[in-house]
Amino acid sequence: MLDILNLVSGDDNIHITDIPDALKEPLFAAYPYEDDLILYGELHIFRVTRNLDIVWSYFGADIFVLCNSNEPAFEMKEDRICMYDFLGNYYEIDYDGNELMKRRHE
């Protein structure tokens, strides 16, 4: 799990006064995207500025992990982010946080 303070503390250009409560959930990974970060959290996917202002967040029906599959639970593609949750539901969003697809596991 990532510690959000350790994630950003190495950059002198980042000035954080308060960490939003939403960002205090367990985070699996952080990926640079344009001038922002995409945070892959247990319950949410976030796009945040380098100052940790939340641009958007997205959540599914369950945690974003996938068991018993070779598919990645989280994958950033050129024009979209693809995710599976623990229940096997599949989601795609664009980099503006808009839902492109939601497919429920049967």
TORVOMAR-432699 format. One record per residue: residue number from 0; residue in three letters; chain; x, y, z of N, C-alpha, C, O in turn. Coordinates in pm, whole numbers. Layout:
# residues N
+-------+-------+------+--------+--------+--------+--------+--------+--------+--------+--------+--------+--------+--------+--------+
| volum | nulum | zalo |    n.X |    n.Y |    n.Z |   ca.X |   ca.Y |   ca.Z |    c.X |    c.Y |    c.Z |    o.X |    o.Y |    o.Z |
+-------+-------+------+--------+--------+--------+--------+--------+--------+--------+--------+--------+--------+--------+--------+
|   NUM |   ALA |    A |      X |      Y |      Z |      X |      Y |      Z |      X |      Y |      Z |      X |      Y |      Z |
...
+-------+-------+------+--------+--------+--------+--------+--------+--------+--------+--------+--------+--------+--------+--------+
This chain:
# residues 106
+-------+-------+------+--------+--------+--------+--------+--------+--------+--------+--------+--------+--------+--------+--------+
| volum | nulum | zalo |    n.X |    n.Y |    n.Z |   ca.X |   ca.Y |   ca.Z |    c.X |    c.Y |    c.Z |    o.X |    o.Y |    o.Z |
+-------+-------+------+--------+--------+--------+--------+--------+--------+--------+--------+--------+--------+--------+--------+
|     0 |   MET |    A |     84 |   -118 |      0 |      0 |      0 |      0 |     89 |    125 |      0 |    197 |    126 |     59 |
|     1 |   LEU |    A |     42 |    227 |    -66 |    115 |    353 |    -71 |     73 |    443 |     44 |    -44 |    445 |     84 |
|     2 |   ASP |    A |    168 |    517 |     95 |    140 |    624 |    191 |    140 |    753 |    111 |    242 |    789 |     52 |
|     3 |   ILE |    A |     30 |    823 |    109 |     17 |    942 |     24 |    119 |   1049 |     60 |    164 |   1121 |    -29 |
|     4 |   LEU |    A |    156 |   1062 |    187 |    258 |   1161 |    224 |    393 |   1125 |    168 |    464 |   1212 |    118 |
|     5 |   ASN |    A |    431 |    997 |    174 |    558 |    955 |    116 |    557 |    968 |    -35 |    661 |    994 |    -96 |
|     6 |   LEU |    A |    443 |    952 |    -96 |    431 |    961 |   -241 |    468 |   1100 |   -290 |    536 |   1112 |   -392 |
|     7 |   VAL |    A |    427 |   1203 |   -221 |    447 |   1338 |   -270 |    554 |   1417 |   -198 |    589 |   1526 |   -242 |
|     8 |   SER |    A |    607 |   1367 |    -89 |    698 |   1447 |     -7 |    833 |   1475 |    -74 |    903 |   1567 |    -31 |
|     9 |   GLY |    A |    871 |   1400 |   -175 |    999 |   1421 |   -240 |   1001 |   1533 |   -341 |   1107 |   1561 |   -398 |
|    10 |   ASP |    A |    891 |   1598 |   -367 |    882 |   1704 |   -467 |    868 |   1838 |   -399 |    769 |   1864 |   -332 |
|    11 |   ASP |    A |    967 |   1925 |   -416 |    966 |   2056 |   -352 |    856 |   2147 |   -404 |    823 |   2247 |   -340 |
|    12 |   ASN |    A |    798 |   2115 |   -520 |    694 |   2199 |   -578 |    556 |   2165 |   -526 |    458 |   2227 |   -568 |
|    13 |   ILE |    A |    544 |   2068 |   -438 |    415 |   2026 |   -386 |    395 |   2087 |   -248 |    479 |   2071 |   -160 |
|    14 |   HIS |    A |    284 |   2156 |   -231 |    252 |   2219 |   -103 |    117 |   2168 |    -59 |     14 |   2204 |   -119 |
|    15 |   ILE |    A |    115 |   2087 |     44 |     -8 |   2025 |     90 |    -38 |   2076 |    230 |     45 |   2065 |    320 |
|    16 |   THR |    A |   -155 |   2131 |    248 |   -194 |   2175 |    381 |   -279 |   2069 |    449 |   -258 |   2041 |    568 |
|    17 |   ASP |    A |   -372 |   2011 |    378 |   -457 |   1905 |    432 |   -474 |   1797 |    327 |   -492 |   1826 |    208 |
|    18 |   ILE |    A |   -467 |   1673 |    370 |   -495 |   1562 |    280 |   -644 |   1534 |    285 |   -698 |   1513 |    394 |
|    19 |   PRO |    A |   -712 |   1535 |    171 |   -856 |   1505 |    173 |   -882 |   1367 |    234 |   -807 |   1273 |    210 |
|    20 |   ASP |    A |   -986 |   1357 |    314 |  -1020 |   1230 |    378 |  -1032 |   1117 |    278 |   -994 |   1004 |    307 |
|    21 |   ALA |    A |  -1085 |   1146 |    160 |  -1103 |   1042 |     58 |   -971 |    977 |     20 |   -968 |    859 |    -17 |
|    22 |   LEU |    A |   -861 |   1050 |     28 |   -730 |    996 |    -12 |   -663 |    918 |    100 |   -550 |    871 |     83 |
|    23 |   LYS |    A |   -730 |    903 |    211 |   -672 |    828 |    323 |   -705 |    679 |    317 |   -663 |    603 |    404 |
|    24 |   GLU |    A |   -780 |    636 |    214 |   -806 |    494 |    196 |   -680 |    426 |    145 |   -590 |    494 |     96 |
|    25 |   PRO |    A |   -671 |    293 |    156 |   -554 |    224 |    101 |   -538 |    250 |    -49 |   -634 |    241 |   -125 |
|    26 |   LEU |    A |   -416 |    283 |    -89 |   -384 |    308 |   -229 |   -284 |    203 |   -275 |   -184 |    178 |   -208 |
|    27 |   PHE |    A |   -311 |    142 |   -389 |   -223 |     39 |   -443 |   -110 |     97 |   -528 |      2 |     46 |   -525 |
|    28 |   ALA |    A |   -138 |    203 |   -604 |    -37 |    257 |   -695 |    -74 |    399 |   -736 |   -190 |    440 |   -726 |
|    29 |   ALA |    A |     27 |    472 |   -781 |      7 |    606 |   -835 |     80 |    614 |   -968 |    194 |    567 |   -980 |
|    30 |   TYR |    A |     15 |    673 |  -1067 |     71 |    681 |  -1200 |     63 |    826 |  -1248 |    -41 |    889 |  -1237 |
|    31 |   PRO |    A |    174 |    878 |  -1302 |    167 |   1013 |  -1360 |     78 |   1013 |  -1483 |     81 |    919 |  -1564 |
|    32 |   TYR |    A |      0 |   1118 |  -1497 |    -81 |   1138 |  -1618 |    -88 |   1288 |  -1643 |   -142 |   1363 |  -1561 |
|    33 |   GLU |    A |    -33 |   1331 |  -1756 |    -20 |   1472 |  -1788 |     46 |   1541 |  -1667 |    152 |   1496 |  -1623 |
|    34 |   ASP |    A |    -13 |   1646 |  -1613 |     46 |   1714 |  -1497 |    -10 |   1662 |  -1366 |     20 |   1717 |  -1260 |
|    35 |   ASP |    A |    -92 |   1557 |  -1371 |   -161 |   1505 |  -1253 |   -113 |   1365 |  -1218 |    -16 |   1314 |  -1276 |
|    36 |   LEU |    A |   -182 |   1304 |  -1123 |   -159 |   1165 |  -1086 |   -290 |   1089 |  -1093 |   -395 |   1143 |  -1058 |
|    37 |   ILE |    A |   -285 |    966 |  -1138 |   -397 |    873 |  -1128 |   -364 |    782 |  -1011 |   -261 |    715 |  -1011 |
|    38 |   LEU |    A |   -452 |    779 |   -912 |   -433 |    697 |   -793 |   -525 |    577 |   -800 |   -647 |    591 |   -813 |
|    39 |   TYR |    A |   -466 |    460 |   -791 |   -539 |    334 |   -792 |   -560 |    294 |   -647 |   -470 |    241 |   -581 |
|    40 |   GLY |    A |   -681 |    320 |   -598 |   -712 |    290 |   -459 |   -794 |    163 |   -446 |   -842 |    107 |   -544 |
|    41 |   GLU |    A |   -808 |    120 |   -323 |   -884 |     -1 |   -296 |  -1030 |     14 |   -338 |  -1087 |    -77 |   -397 |
|    42 |   LEU |    A |  -1090 |    129 |   -307 |  -1232 |    151 |   -335 |  -1257 |    254 |   -445 |  -1365 |    255 |   -504 |
|    43 |   HIS |    A |  -1160 |    339 |   -473 |  -1177 |    447 |   -569 |  -1058 |    455 |   -663 |   -948 |    411 |   -632 |
|    44 |   ILE |    A |  -1084 |    513 |   -778 |   -979 |    559 |   -868 |   -990 |    712 |   -865 |  -1099 |    767 |   -879 |
|    45 |   PHE |    A |   -877 |    779 |   -847 |   -875 |    924 |   -837 |   -785 |    983 |   -945 |   -685 |    922 |   -985 |
|    46 |   ARG |    A |   -821 |   1100 |   -989 |   -725 |   1185 |  -1060 |   -706 |   1304 |   -968 |   -802 |   1371 |   -931 |
|    47 |   VAL |    A |   -581 |   1330 |   -932 |   -549 |   1439 |   -841 |   -439 |   1525 |   -901 |   -359 |   1479 |   -982 |
|    48 |   THR |    A |   -437 |   1651 |   -860 |   -327 |   1738 |   -898 |   -205 |   1700 |   -814 |   -216 |   1619 |   -723 |
|    49 |   ARG |    A |    -92 |   1757 |   -845 |     31 |   1730 |   -768 |     19 |   1787 |   -626 |     99 |   1752 |   -539 |
|    50 |   ASN |    A |    -79 |   1873 |   -602 |   -105 |   1924 |   -467 |   -214 |   1844 |   -397 |   -261 |   1882 |   -289 |
|    51 |   LEU |    A |   -255 |   1734 |   -457 |   -356 |   1641 |   -405 |   -497 |   1698 |   -402 |   -581 |   1653 |   -324 |
|    52 |   ASP |    A |   -524 |   1796 |   -487 |   -662 |   1839 |   -506 |   -729 |   1734 |   -595 |   -676 |   1698 |   -700 |
|    53 |   ILE |    A |   -845 |   1686 |   -554 |   -913 |   1582 |   -630 |   -982 |   1644 |   -751 |  -1067 |   1731 |   -737 |
|    54 |   VAL |    A |   -944 |   1598 |   -870 |  -1006 |   1642 |   -995 |  -1135 |   1563 |  -1016 |  -1239 |   1620 |  -1050 |
|    55 |   TRP |    A |  -1128 |   1430 |   -997 |  -1245 |   1343 |  -1002 |  -1213 |   1214 |   -928 |  -1098 |   1180 |   -903 |
|    56 |   SER |    A |  -1320 |   1142 |   -894 |  -1304 |   1009 |   -836 |  -1410 |    917 |   -896 |  -1515 |    962 |   -942 |
|    57 |   TYR |    A |  -1380 |    789 |   -895 |  -1471 |    689 |   -950 |  -1469 |    568 |   -858 |  -1363 |    530 |   -808 |
|    58 |   PHE |    A |  -1585 |    509 |   -836 |  -1591 |    390 |   -752 |  -1678 |    285 |   -818 |  -1766 |    317 |   -899 |
|    59 |   GLY |    A |  -1654 |    160 |   -783 |  -1731 |     49 |   -836 |  -1818 |    -13 |   -728 |  -1842 |     48 |   -624 |
|    60 |   ALA |    A |  -1864 |   -134 |   -754 |  -1952 |   -204 |   -660 |  -1873 |   -268 |   -546 |  -1931 |   -298 |   -441 |
|    61 |   ASP |    A |  -1743 |   -290 |   -564 |  -1662 |   -355 |   -463 |  -1517 |   -308 |   -482 |  -1491 |   -223 |   -566 |
|    62 |   ILE |    A |  -1425 |   -363 |   -406 |  -1285 |   -321 |   -415 |  -1228 |   -359 |   -552 |  -1269 |   -458 |   -613 |
|    63 |   PHE |    A |  -1133 |   -279 |   -599 |  -1073 |   -301 |   -730 |   -957 |   -399 |   -722 |   -840 |   -361 |   -734 |
|    64 |   VAL |    A |   -990 |   -525 |   -701 |   -896 |   -636 |   -707 |   -968 |   -749 |   -779 |  -1091 |   -756 |   -778 |
|    65 |   LEU |    A |   -891 |   -836 |   -839 |   -949 |   -947 |   -914 |   -876 |  -1075 |   -875 |   -754 |  -1082 |   -881 |
|    66 |   CYS |    A |   -951 |  -1174 |   -835 |   -894 |  -1303 |   -795 |   -920 |  -1407 |   -903 |  -1014 |  -1396 |   -981 |
|    67 |   ASN |    A |   -834 |  -1506 |   -907 |   -853 |  -1621 |   -997 |   -860 |  -1581 |  -1145 |   -940 |  -1635 |  -1221 |
|    68 |   SER |    A |   -777 |  -1486 |  -1184 |   -775 |  -1444 |  -1323 |   -636 |  -1393 |  -1359 |   -563 |  -1343 |  -1274 |
|    69 |   ASN |    A |   -602 |  -1405 |  -1485 |   -476 |  -1350 |  -1534 |   -492 |  -1205 |  -1580 |   -394 |  -1138 |  -1610 |
|    70 |   GLU |    A |   -615 |  -1157 |  -1584 |   -642 |  -1018 |  -1623 |   -596 |   -924 |  -1511 |   -612 |   -956 |  -1393 |
|    71 |   PRO |    A |   -541 |   -809 |  -1546 |   -508 |   -712 |  -1441 |   -636 |   -647 |  -1388 |   -730 |   -623 |  -1464 |
|    72 |   ALA |    A |   -640 |   -619 |  -1259 |   -757 |   -553 |  -1200 |   -761 |   -406 |  -1239 |   -868 |   -345 |  -1237 |
|    73 |   PHE |    A |   -646 |   -349 |  -1274 |   -636 |   -207 |  -1310 |   -537 |   -193 |  -1423 |   -425 |   -245 |  -1415 |
|    74 |   GLU |    A |   -577 |   -125 |  -1529 |   -487 |   -106 |  -1643 |   -515 |     28 |  -1708 |   -629 |     60 |  -1743 |
|    75 |   MET |    A |   -409 |    107 |  -1725 |   -420 |    235 |  -1795 |   -383 |    213 |  -1941 |   -273 |    168 |  -1973 |
|    76 |   LYS |    A |   -477 |    245 |  -2028 |   -452 |    237 |  -2172 |   -442 |    378 |  -2227 |   -455 |    476 |  -2152 |
|    77 |   GLU |    A |   -418 |    389 |  -2357 |   -395 |    521 |  -2417 |   -511 |    617 |  -2393 |   -489 |    734 |  -2364 |
|    78 |   ASP |    A |   -634 |    568 |  -2407 |   -749 |    658 |  -2400 |   -848 |    622 |  -2290 |   -955 |    682 |  -2283 |
|    79 |   ARG |    A |   -814 |    526 |  -2205 |   -910 |    482 |  -2102 |   -838 |    407 |  -1990 |   -725 |    362 |  -2004 |
|    80 |   ILE |    A |   -910 |    395 |  -1879 |   -865 |    314 |  -1766 |   -962 |    198 |  -1754 |  -1083 |    218 |  -1752 |
|    81 |   CYS |    A |   -909 |     77 |  -1745 |   -991 |    -45 |  -1737 |   -973 |   -107 |  -1599 |   -861 |   -118 |  -1549 |
|    82 |   MET |    A |  -1084 |   -149 |  -1538 |  -1079 |   -202 |  -1403 |  -1176 |   -318 |  -1385 |  -1281 |   -323 |  -1449 |
|    83 |   TYR |    A |  -1140 |   -410 |  -1298 |  -1229 |   -515 |  -1250 |  -1241 |   -499 |  -1099 |  -1146 |   -460 |  -1032 |
|    84 |   ASP |    A |  -1359 |   -529 |  -1047 |  -1372 |   -533 |   -902 |  -1374 |   -677 |   -853 |  -1373 |   -770 |   -933 |
|    85 |   PHE |    A |  -1378 |   -695 |   -723 |  -1371 |   -826 |   -661 |  -1485 |   -917 |   -704 |  -1470 |  -1039 |   -706 |
|    86 |   LEU |    A |  -1600 |   -858 |   -738 |  -1716 |   -935 |   -781 |  -1708 |   -977 |   -927 |  -1793 |  -1052 |   -975 |
|    87 |   GLY |    A |  -1605 |   -929 |   -999 |  -1589 |   -962 |  -1139 |  -1653 |   -863 |  -1234 |  -1654 |   -886 |  -1355 |
|    88 |   ASN |    A |  -1708 |   -752 |  -1182 |  -1764 |   -648 |  -1267 |  -1650 |   -576 |  -1340 |  -1541 |   -562 |  -1285 |
|    89 |   TYR |    A |  -1676 |   -532 |  -1461 |  -1576 |   -467 |  -1545 |  -1618 |   -323 |  -1571 |  -1735 |   -295 |  -1596 |
|    90 |   TYR |    A |  -1521 |   -231 |  -1565 |  -1546 |    -88 |  -1582 |  -1442 |    -28 |  -1676 |  -1327 |    -72 |  -1678 |
|    91 |   GLU |    A |  -1484 |     71 |  -1752 |  -1391 |    154 |  -1829 |  -1432 |    299 |  -1808 |  -1549 |    335 |  -1816 |
|    92 |   ILE |    A |  -1331 |    383 |  -1783 |  -1354 |    527 |  -1772 |  -1249 |    598 |  -1857 |  -1143 |    543 |  -1885 |
|    93 |   ASP |    A |  -1280 |    720 |  -1897 |  -1180 |    799 |  -1969 |  -1099 |    879 |  -1867 |  -1125 |    872 |  -1747 |
|    94 |   TYR |    A |  -1003 |    955 |  -1914 |   -914 |   1029 |  -1825 |   -977 |   1156 |  -1769 |   -914 |   1231 |  -1694 |
|    95 |   ASP |    A |  -1102 |   1180 |  -1805 |  -1180 |   1287 |  -1743 |  -1276 |   1231 |  -1639 |  -1356 |   1305 |  -1583 |
|    96 |   GLY |    A |  -1268 |   1101 |  -1612 |  -1352 |   1038 |  -1511 |  -1489 |    997 |  -1559 |  -1573 |    957 |  -1478 |
|    97 |   ASN |    A |  -1514 |   1006 |  -1688 |  -1645 |    969 |  -1744 |  -1652 |    818 |  -1767 |  -1559 |    758 |  -1821 |
|    98 |   GLU |    A |  -1761 |    759 |  -1725 |  -1780 |    616 |  -1744 |  -1808 |    586 |  -1891 |  -1899 |    643 |  -1951 |
|    99 |   LEU |    A |  -1728 |    497 |  -1948 |  -1746 |    455 |  -2087 |  -1819 |    322 |  -2096 |  -1895 |    298 |  -2190 |
|   100 |   MET |    A |  -1795 |    234 |  -1996 |  -1856 |    102 |  -1998 |  -1864 |     48 |  -1856 |  -1774 |     68 |  -1774 |
|   101 |   LYS |    A |  -1973 |    -22 |  -1830 |  -1987 |    -97 |  -1705 |  -2053 |   -227 |  -1741 |  -2164 |   -228 |  -1795 |
|   102 |   ARG |    A |  -1988 |   -338 |  -1712 |  -2042 |   -470 |  -1742 |  -2046 |   -551 |  -1613 |  -1943 |   -581 |  -1553 |
|   103 |   ARG |    A |  -2167 |   -585 |  -1573 |  -2185 |   -663 |  -1450 |  -2149 |   -809 |  -1474 |  -2182 |   -866 |  -1578 |
|   104 |   HIS |    A |  -2082 |   -867 |  -1376 |  -2049 |  -1009 |  -1381 |  -2176 |  -1090 |  -1359 |  -2256 |  -1059 |  -1272 |
|   105 |   GLU |    A |  -2193 |  -1194 |  -1438 |  -2313 |  -1278 |  -1425 |  -2283 |  -1404 |  -1350 |  -2373 |  -1486 |  -1329 |
+-------+-------+------+--------+--------+--------+--------+--------+--------+--------+--------+--------+--------+--------+--------+
